[in-house]
């Protein structure tokens, strides 16, 4: 809240914004608003216990709001996304190349984790574990320039998952 939107009659002015304990003695809010040039400055509520206000220029207030919005956007951008790419043990040729190029694009974009999941195809026998491991190692080497393995490989029911970031 700012200016007359502040719901308190008596407040304290924060005399040093870097030190929240530097407060003036209690004063009437209406007196503070009357003594402030509201064309260039505003009175903003900073704390409710005790009711504390600060007098800031409108320009400084606008800059602070923009910086806060930008830092929130930066935090949003830093969130790590997780994507899954599903393959079968018999996937090869153009389909394999296409899916692996999509994996590379995602990894190069950054702030993403890609789970490459090999699932067994029904009616087709899954390869032995050492072959599965060799295939995952081959994939890991293909993406060594853009990623690393961030979690141990998982082998379950004829399938395997490689975790890249």
PyMOL commands that place a pseudoatom at each C-alpha (Angstrom):
pseudoatom trace, name=CA, resn=UNK, resi=1, chain=A, elem=C, hetatm=0, pos=[0.000, 0.000, 0.000]
pseudoatom trace, name=CA, resn=UNK, resi=2, chain=A, elem=C, hetatm=0, pos=[1.039, 3.569, -0.613]
pseudoatom trace, name=CA, resn=UNK, resi=3, chain=A, elem=C, hetatm=0, pos=[-0.018, 7.066, 0.442]
pseudoatom trace, name=CA, resn=UNK, resi=4, chain=A, elem=C, hetatm=0, pos=[-3.666, 7.140, 1.601]
pseudoatom trace, name=CA, resn=UNK, resi=5, chain=A, elem=C, hetatm=0, pos=[-4.096, 3.383, 0.948]
pseudoatom trace, name=CA, resn=UNK, resi=6, chain=A, elem=C, hetatm=0, pos=[-2.055, 2.657, 4.101]
pseudoatom trace, name=CA, resn=UNK, resi=7, chain=A, elem=C, hetatm=0, pos=[-4.532, 1.392, 6.741]
pseudoatom trace, name=CA, resn=UNK, resi=8, chain=A, elem=C, hetatm=0, pos=[-2.762, 2.890, 9.801]
pseudoatom trace, name=CA, resn=UNK, resi=9, chain=A, elem=C, hetatm=0, pos=[-3.277, 6.286, 11.421]
pseudoatom trace, name=CA, resn=UNK, resi=10, chain=A, elem=C, hetatm=0, pos=[0.067, 6.367, 13.245]
pseudoatom trace, name=CA, resn=UNK, resi=11, chain=A, elem=C, hetatm=0, pos=[3.285, 5.119, 11.640]
pseudoatom trace, name=CA, resn=UNK, resi=12, chain=A, elem=C, hetatm=0, pos=[7.040, 5.370, 11.956]
pseudoatom trace, name=CA, resn=UNK, resi=13, chain=A, elem=C, hetatm=0, pos=[9.307, 6.536, 9.124]
pseudoatom trace, name=CA, resn=UNK, resi=14, chain=A, elem=C, hetatm=0, pos=[12.230, 4.319, 8.205]
pseudoatom trace, name=CA, resn=UNK, resi=15, chain=A, elem=C, hetatm=0, pos=[15.077, 6.847, 8.189]
pseudoatom trace, name=CA, resn=UNK, resi=16, chain=A, elem=C, hetatm=0, pos=[17.667, 4.491, 6.657]
pseudoatom trace, name=CA, resn=UNK, resi=17, chain=A, elem=C, hetatm=0, pos=[16.260, 1.927, 4.156]
pseudoatom trace, name=CA, resn=UNK, resi=18, chain=A, elem=C, hetatm=0, pos=[19.402, -0.236, 4.526]
pseudoatom trace, name=CA, resn=UNK, resi=19, chain=A, elem=C, hetatm=0, pos=[18.784, -0.490, 8.295]
pseudoatom trace, name=CA, resn=UNK, resi=20, chain=A, elem=C, hetatm=0, pos=[15.181, -1.512, 9.104]
pseudoatom trace, name=CA, resn=UNK, resi=21, chain=A, elem=C, hetatm=0, pos=[15.702, -0.634, 12.794]
pseudoatom trace, name=CA, resn=UNK, resi=22, chain=A, elem=C, hetatm=0, pos=[16.452, 3.037, 12.078]
pseudoatom trace, name=CA, resn=UNK, resi=23, chain=A, elem=C, hetatm=0, pos=[12.969, 4.425, 12.769]
pseudoatom trace, name=CA, resn=UNK, resi=24, chain=A, elem=C, hetatm=0, pos=[11.636, 7.865, 13.654]
pseudoatom trace, name=CA, resn=UNK, resi=25, chain=A, elem=C, hetatm=0, pos=[9.252, 8.379, 16.538]
pseudoatom trace, name=CA, resn=UNK, resi=26, chain=A, elem=C, hetatm=0, pos=[5.569, 7.584, 15.793]
pseudoatom trace, name=CA, resn=UNK, resi=27, chain=A, elem=C, hetatm=0, pos=[3.762, 10.219, 13.693]
pseudoatom trace, name=CA, resn=UNK, resi=28, chain=A, elem=C, hetatm=0, pos=[0.329, 10.643, 12.164]
pseudoatom trace, name=CA, resn=UNK, resi=29, chain=A, elem=C, hetatm=0, pos=[0.201, 9.289, 8.616]
pseudoatom trace, name=CA, resn=UNK, resi=30, chain=A, elem=C, hetatm=0, pos=[-1.955, 12.236, 7.489]
pseudoatom trace, name=CA, resn=UNK, resi=31, chain=A, elem=C, hetatm=0, pos=[0.779, 14.677, 8.620]
pseudoatom trace, name=CA, resn=UNK, resi=32, chain=A, elem=C, hetatm=0, pos=[3.468, 12.741, 6.756]
pseudoatom trace, name=CA, resn=UNK, resi=33, chain=A, elem=C, hetatm=0, pos=[1.370, 12.712, 3.559]
pseudoatom trace, name=CA, resn=UNK, resi=34, chain=A, elem=C, hetatm=0, pos=[0.658, 16.477, 3.856]
pseudoatom trace, name=CA, resn=UNK, resi=35, chain=A, elem=C, hetatm=0, pos=[4.395, 17.230, 4.225]
pseudoatom trace, name=CA, resn=UNK, resi=36, chain=A, elem=C, hetatm=0, pos=[5.376, 15.067, 1.240]
pseudoatom trace, name=CA, resn=UNK, resi=37, chain=A, elem=C, hetatm=0, pos=[5.306, 16.323, -2.365]
pseudoatom trace, name=CA, resn=UNK, resi=38, chain=A, elem=C, hetatm=0, pos=[3.095, 13.585, -3.870]
pseudoatom trace, name=CA, resn=UNK, resi=39, chain=A, elem=C, hetatm=0, pos=[3.936, 14.709, -7.414]
pseudoatom trace, name=CA, resn=UNK, resi=40, chain=A, elem=C, hetatm=0, pos=[7.517, 13.478, -7.056]
pseudoatom trace, name=CA, resn=UNK, resi=41, chain=A, elem=C, hetatm=0, pos=[7.484, 11.174, -3.999]
pseudoatom trace, name=CA, resn=UNK, resi=42, chain=A, elem=C, hetatm=0, pos=[5.259, 8.615, -2.352]
pseudoatom trace, name=CA, resn=UNK, resi=43, chain=A, elem=C, hetatm=0, pos=[4.843, 7.110, 1.086]
pseudoatom trace, name=CA, resn=UNK, resi=44, chain=A, elem=C, hetatm=0, pos=[5.066, 3.311, 0.945]
pseudoatom trace, name=CA, resn=UNK, resi=45, chain=A, elem=C, hetatm=0, pos=[4.227, 0.864, 3.752]
pseudoatom trace, name=CA, resn=UNK, resi=46, chain=A, elem=C, hetatm=0, pos=[7.260, -1.338, 4.460]
pseudoatom trace, name=CA, resn=UNK, resi=47, chain=A, elem=C, hetatm=0, pos=[6.218, -3.218, 7.592]
pseudoatom trace, name=CA, resn=UNK, resi=48, chain=A, elem=C, hetatm=0, pos=[3.047, -3.783, 9.580]
pseudoatom trace, name=CA, resn=UNK, resi=49, chain=A, elem=C, hetatm=0, pos=[4.627, -4.539, 12.947]
pseudoatom trace, name=CA, resn=UNK, resi=50, chain=A, elem=C, hetatm=0, pos=[5.315, -1.791, 13.882]
pseudoatom trace, name=CA, resn=UNK, resi=51, chain=A, elem=C, hetatm=0, pos=[3.614, 0.151, 11.079]
pseudoatom trace, name=CA, resn=UNK, resi=52, chain=A, elem=C, hetatm=0, pos=[6.626, 1.492, 9.177]
pseudoatom trace, name=CA, resn=UNK, resi=53, chain=A, elem=C, hetatm=0, pos=[6.710, 3.637, 6.054]
pseudoatom trace, name=CA, resn=UNK, resi=54, chain=A, elem=C, hetatm=0, pos=[9.427, 4.949, 3.790]
pseudoatom trace, name=CA, resn=UNK, resi=55, chain=A, elem=C, hetatm=0, pos=[9.340, 8.060, 1.612]
pseudoatom trace, name=CA, resn=UNK, resi=56, chain=A, elem=C, hetatm=0, pos=[10.736, 7.310, -1.842]
pseudoatom trace, name=CA, resn=UNK, resi=57, chain=A, elem=C, hetatm=0, pos=[10.831, 9.147, -5.129]
pseudoatom trace, name=CA, resn=UNK, resi=58, chain=A, elem=C, hetatm=0, pos=[8.438, 7.817, -7.742]
pseudoatom trace, name=CA, resn=UNK, resi=59, chain=A, elem=C, hetatm=0, pos=[11.391, 7.154, -10.053]
pseudoatom trace, name=CA, resn=UNK, resi=60, chain=A, elem=C, hetatm=0, pos=[13.215, 5.042, -7.426]
pseudoatom trace, name=CA, resn=UNK, resi=61, chain=A, elem=C, hetatm=0, pos=[10.003, 3.138, -6.733]
pseudoatom trace, name=CA, resn=UNK, resi=62, chain=A, elem=C, hetatm=0, pos=[9.513, 2.398, -10.454]
pseudoatom trace, name=CA, resn=UNK, resi=63, chain=A, elem=C, hetatm=0, pos=[13.146, 1.255, -10.804]
pseudoatom trace, name=CA, resn=UNK, resi=64, chain=A, elem=C, hetatm=0, pos=[12.802, -1.035, -7.769]
pseudoatom trace, name=CA, resn=UNK, resi=65, chain=A, elem=C, hetatm=0, pos=[9.622, -2.586, -9.222]
pseudoatom trace, name=CA, resn=UNK, resi=66, chain=A, elem=C, hetatm=0, pos=[11.305, -3.199, -12.600]
pseudoatom trace, name=CA, resn=UNK, resi=67, chain=A, elem=C, hetatm=0, pos=[14.365, -4.771, -10.927]
pseudoatom trace, name=CA, resn=UNK, resi=68, chain=A, elem=C, hetatm=0, pos=[12.120, -7.037, -8.862]
pseudoatom trace, name=CA, resn=UNK, resi=69, chain=A, elem=C, hetatm=0, pos=[10.189, -8.107, -11.957]
pseudoatom trace, name=CA, resn=UNK, resi=70, chain=A, elem=C, hetatm=0, pos=[13.451, -8.804, -13.842]
pseudoatom trace, name=CA, resn=UNK, resi=71, chain=A, elem=C, hetatm=0, pos=[14.861, -10.891, -10.991]
pseudoatom trace, name=CA, resn=UNK, resi=72, chain=A, elem=C, hetatm=0, pos=[11.625, -12.926, -10.884]
pseudoatom trace, name=CA, resn=UNK, resi=73, chain=A, elem=C, hetatm=0, pos=[11.913, -13.533, -14.641]
pseudoatom trace, name=CA, resn=UNK, resi=74, chain=A, elem=C, hetatm=0, pos=[15.541, -14.606, -14.225]
pseudoatom trace, name=CA, resn=UNK, resi=75, chain=A, elem=C, hetatm=0, pos=[14.511, -17.077, -11.526]
pseudoatom trace, name=CA, resn=UNK, resi=76, chain=A, elem=C, hetatm=0, pos=[11.811, -18.455, -13.812]
pseudoatom trace, name=CA, resn=UNK, resi=77, chain=A, elem=C, hetatm=0, pos=[14.337, -18.918, -16.619]
pseudoatom trace, name=CA, resn=UNK, resi=78, chain=A, elem=C, hetatm=0, pos=[16.728, -20.806, -14.332]
pseudoatom trace, name=CA, resn=UNK, resi=79, chain=A, elem=C, hetatm=0, pos=[14.238, -23.546, -13.558]
pseudoatom trace, name=CA, resn=UNK, resi=80, chain=A, elem=C, hetatm=0, pos=[15.486, -26.822, -14.934]
pseudoatom trace, name=CA, resn=UNK, resi=81, chain=A, elem=C, hetatm=0, pos=[13.099, -28.528, -17.296]
pseudoatom trace, name=CA, resn=UNK, resi=82, chain=A, elem=C, hetatm=0, pos=[12.984, -32.296, -17.707]
pseudoatom trace, name=CA, resn=UNK, resi=83, chain=A, elem=C, hetatm=0, pos=[12.178, -33.959, -21.043]
pseudoatom trace, name=CA, resn=UNK, resi=84, chain=A, elem=C, hetatm=0, pos=[11.830, -37.624, -21.962]
pseudoatom trace, name=CA, resn=UNK, resi=85, chain=A, elem=C, hetatm=0, pos=[12.823, -39.180, -25.284]
pseudoatom trace, name=CA, resn=UNK, resi=86, chain=A, elem=C, hetatm=0, pos=[11.608, -42.733, -25.796]
pseudoatom trace, name=CA, resn=UNK, resi=87, chain=A, elem=C, hetatm=0, pos=[13.362, -45.194, -28.070]
pseudoatom trace, name=CA, resn=UNK, resi=88, chain=A, elem=C, hetatm=0, pos=[13.238, -48.941, -28.572]
pseudoatom trace, name=CA, resn=UNK, resi=89, chain=A, elem=C, hetatm=0, pos=[16.301, -51.174, -28.736]
pseudoatom trace, name=CA, resn=UNK, resi=90, chain=A, elem=C, hetatm=0, pos=[15.636, -51.702, -32.453]
pseudoatom trace, name=CA, resn=UNK, resi=91, chain=A, elem=C, hetatm=0, pos=[15.245, -47.975, -33.317]
pseudoatom trace, name=CA, resn=UNK, resi=92, chain=A, elem=C, hetatm=0, pos=[17.765, -47.077, -36.003]
pseudoatom trace, name=CA, resn=UNK, resi=93, chain=A, elem=C, hetatm=0, pos=[18.252, -45.112, -39.207]
pseudoatom trace, name=CA, resn=UNK, resi=94, chain=A, elem=C, hetatm=0, pos=[16.412, -41.856, -39.816]
pseudoatom trace, name=CA, resn=UNK, resi=95, chain=A, elem=C, hetatm=0, pos=[14.135, -42.147, -36.781]
pseudoatom trace, name=CA, resn=UNK, resi=96, chain=A, elem=C, hetatm=0, pos=[17.111, -42.585, -34.443]
pseudoatom trace, name=CA, resn=UNK, resi=97, chain=A, elem=C, hetatm=0, pos=[18.993, -39.683, -36.064]
pseudoatom trace, name=CA, resn=UNK, resi=98, chain=A, elem=C, hetatm=0, pos=[15.936, -37.431, -35.785]
pseudoatom trace, name=CA, resn=UNK, resi=99, chain=A, elem=C, hetatm=0, pos=[15.334, -38.220, -32.117]
pseudoatom trace, name=CA, resn=UNK, resi=100, chain=A, elem=C, hetatm=0, pos=[19.010, -37.832, -31.227]
pseudoatom trace, name=CA, resn=UNK, resi=101, chain=A, elem=C, hetatm=0, pos=[19.155, -34.470, -33.031]
pseudoatom trace, name=CA, resn=UNK, resi=102, chain=A, elem=C, hetatm=0, pos=[16.185, -33.351, -30.879]
pseudoatom trace, name=CA, resn=UNK, resi=103, chain=A, elem=C, hetatm=0, pos=[18.080, -34.501, -27.767]
pseudoatom trace, name=CA, resn=UNK, resi=104, chain=A, elem=C, hetatm=0, pos=[21.133, -32.491, -28.867]
pseudoatom trace, name=CA, resn=UNK, resi=105, chain=A, elem=C, hetatm=0, pos=[19.002, -29.369, -29.506]
pseudoatom trace, name=CA, resn=UNK, resi=106, chain=A, elem=C, hetatm=0, pos=[17.495, -29.574, -26.021]
pseudoatom trace, name=CA, resn=UNK, resi=107, chain=A, elem=C, hetatm=0, pos=[20.874, -30.112, -24.349]
pseudoatom trace, name=CA, resn=UNK, resi=108, chain=A, elem=C, hetatm=0, pos=[22.478, -27.219, -26.244]
pseudoatom trace, name=CA, resn=UNK, resi=109, chain=A, elem=C, hetatm=0, pos=[19.604, -24.950, -25.214]
pseudoatom trace, name=CA, resn=UNK, resi=110, chain=A, elem=C, hetatm=0, pos=[20.650, -25.500, -21.576]
pseudoatom trace, name=CA, resn=UNK, resi=111, chain=A, elem=C, hetatm=0, pos=[18.702, -25.586, -18.300]
pseudoatom trace, name=CA, resn=UNK, resi=112, chain=A, elem=C, hetatm=0, pos=[17.182, -28.904, -19.321]
pseudoatom trace, name=CA, resn=UNK, resi=113, chain=A, elem=C, hetatm=0, pos=[17.566, -32.511, -18.329]
pseudoatom trace, name=CA, resn=UNK, resi=114, chain=A, elem=C, hetatm=0, pos=[16.861, -35.127, -20.961]
pseudoatom trace, name=CA, resn=UNK, resi=115, chain=A, elem=C, hetatm=0, pos=[15.967, -38.681, -20.006]
pseudoatom trace, name=CA, resn=UNK, resi=116, chain=A, elem=C, hetatm=0, pos=[16.723, -41.057, -22.877]
pseudoatom trace, name=CA, resn=UNK, resi=117, chain=A, elem=C, hetatm=0, pos=[14.494, -44.065, -22.272]
pseudoatom trace, name=CA, resn=UNK, resi=118, chain=A, elem=C, hetatm=0, pos=[15.009, -47.330, -24.142]
pseudoatom trace, name=CA, resn=UNK, resi=119, chain=A, elem=C, hetatm=0, pos=[11.897, -49.491, -23.902]
pseudoatom trace, name=CA, resn=UNK, resi=120, chain=A, elem=C, hetatm=0, pos=[11.578, -53.065, -25.089]
pseudoatom trace, name=CA, resn=UNK, resi=121, chain=A, elem=C, hetatm=0, pos=[9.371, -53.581, -28.108]
pseudoatom trace, name=CA, resn=UNK, resi=122, chain=A, elem=C, hetatm=0, pos=[6.681, -56.202, -27.627]
pseudoatom trace, name=CA, resn=UNK, resi=123, chain=A, elem=C, hetatm=0, pos=[7.487, -59.446, -29.362]
pseudoatom trace, name=CA, resn=UNK, resi=124, chain=A, elem=C, hetatm=0, pos=[11.192, -58.563, -29.642]
pseudoatom trace, name=CA, resn=UNK, resi=125, chain=A, elem=C, hetatm=0, pos=[13.694, -59.954, -27.152]
pseudoatom trace, name=CA, resn=UNK, resi=126, chain=A, elem=C, hetatm=0, pos=[15.600, -57.272, -25.238]
pseudoatom trace, name=CA, resn=UNK, resi=127, chain=A, elem=C, hetatm=0, pos=[19.390, -57.310, -25.561]
pseudoatom trace, name=CA, resn=UNK, resi=128, chain=A, elem=C, hetatm=0, pos=[21.516, -58.586, -22.676]
pseudoatom trace, name=CA, resn=UNK, resi=129, chain=A, elem=C, hetatm=0, pos=[22.430, -56.080, -19.965]
pseudoatom trace, name=CA, resn=UNK, resi=130, chain=A, elem=C, hetatm=0, pos=[26.041, -55.622, -21.136]
pseudoatom trace, name=CA, resn=UNK, resi=131, chain=A, elem=C, hetatm=0, pos=[24.767, -54.672, -24.631]
pseudoatom trace, name=CA, resn=UNK, resi=132, chain=A, elem=C, hetatm=0, pos=[22.272, -52.234, -23.101]
pseudoatom trace, name=CA, resn=UNK, resi=133, chain=A, elem=C, hetatm=0, pos=[25.060, -50.667, -21.071]
pseudoatom trace, name=CA, resn=UNK, resi=134, chain=A, elem=C, hetatm=0, pos=[27.299, -50.439, -24.161]
pseudoatom trace, name=CA, resn=UNK, resi=135, chain=A, elem=C, hetatm=0, pos=[24.515, -48.689, -26.112]
pseudoatom trace, name=CA, resn=UNK, resi=136, chain=A, elem=C, hetatm=0, pos=[23.971, -46.177, -23.308]
pseudoatom trace, name=CA, resn=UNK, resi=137, chain=A, elem=C, hetatm=0, pos=[27.727, -45.534, -23.076]
pseudoatom trace, name=CA, resn=UNK, resi=138, chain=A, elem=C, hetatm=0, pos=[27.812, -44.960, -26.847]
pseudoatom trace, name=CA, resn=UNK, resi=139, chain=A, elem=C, hetatm=0, pos=[25.019, -42.387, -26.504]
pseudoatom trace, name=CA, resn=UNK, resi=140, chain=A, elem=C, hetatm=0, pos=[26.760, -40.709, -23.590]
pseudoatom trace, name=CA, resn=UNK, resi=141, chain=A, elem=C, hetatm=0, pos=[29.928, -40.364, -25.679]
pseudoatom trace, name=CA, resn=UNK, resi=142, chain=A, elem=C, hetatm=0, pos=[27.906, -38.855, -28.556]
pseudoatom trace, name=CA, resn=UNK, resi=143, chain=A, elem=C, hetatm=0, pos=[26.680, -36.075, -26.239]
pseudoatom trace, name=CA, resn=UNK, resi=144, chain=A, elem=C, hetatm=0, pos=[29.897, -35.658, -24.218]
pseudoatom trace, name=CA, resn=UNK, resi=145, chain=A, elem=C, hetatm=0, pos=[30.470, -32.189, -25.716]
pseudoatom trace, name=CA, resn=UNK, resi=146, chain=A, elem=C, hetatm=0, pos=[27.059, -30.850, -24.600]
pseudoatom trace, name=CA, resn=UNK, resi=147, chain=A, elem=C, hetatm=0, pos=[26.098, -32.834, -21.505]
pseudoatom trace, name=CA, resn=UNK, resi=148, chain=A, elem=C, hetatm=0, pos=[27.006, -35.208, -18.751]
pseudoatom trace, name=CA, resn=UNK, resi=149, chain=A, elem=C, hetatm=0, pos=[25.279, -38.034, -16.928]
pseudoatom trace, name=CA, resn=UNK, resi=150, chain=A, elem=C, hetatm=0, pos=[23.717, -36.506, -13.820]
pseudoatom trace, name=CA, resn=UNK, resi=151, chain=A, elem=C, hetatm=0, pos=[22.116, -39.632, -12.349]
pseudoatom trace, name=CA, resn=UNK, resi=152, chain=A, elem=C, hetatm=0, pos=[22.961, -43.328, -12.344]
pseudoatom trace, name=CA, resn=UNK, resi=153, chain=A, elem=C, hetatm=0, pos=[21.500, -45.387, -15.163]
pseudoatom trace, name=CA, resn=UNK, resi=154, chain=A, elem=C, hetatm=0, pos=[18.357, -47.351, -14.441]
pseudoatom trace, name=CA, resn=UNK, resi=155, chain=A, elem=C, hetatm=0, pos=[17.789, -50.825, -15.879]
pseudoatom trace, name=CA, resn=UNK, resi=156, chain=A, elem=C, hetatm=0, pos=[14.319, -52.335, -15.441]
pseudoatom trace, name=CA, resn=UNK, resi=157, chain=A, elem=C, hetatm=0, pos=[12.183, -54.944, -17.256]
pseudoatom trace, name=CA, resn=UNK, resi=158, chain=A, elem=C, hetatm=0, pos=[14.237, -55.028, -20.424]
pseudoatom trace, name=CA, resn=UNK, resi=159, chain=A, elem=C, hetatm=0, pos=[14.507, -51.233, -20.614]
pseudoatom trace, name=CA, resn=UNK, resi=160, chain=A, elem=C, hetatm=0, pos=[17.081, -48.681, -19.567]
pseudoatom trace, name=CA, resn=UNK, resi=161, chain=A, elem=C, hetatm=0, pos=[17.213, -44.944, -18.903]
pseudoatom trace, name=CA, resn=UNK, resi=162, chain=A, elem=C, hetatm=0, pos=[20.132, -42.564, -19.412]
pseudoatom trace, name=CA, resn=UNK, resi=163, chain=A, elem=C, hetatm=0, pos=[19.889, -39.250, -17.532]
pseudoatom trace, name=CA, resn=UNK, resi=164, chain=A, elem=C, hetatm=0, pos=[21.633, -36.326, -19.299]
pseudoatom trace, name=CA, resn=UNK, resi=165, chain=A, elem=C, hetatm=0, pos=[21.921, -32.647, -18.468]
for i in range(1, 165): cmd.bond("trace and resi %d" % i, "trace and resi %d" % (i + 1))
show_as sticks, trace
zoom trace
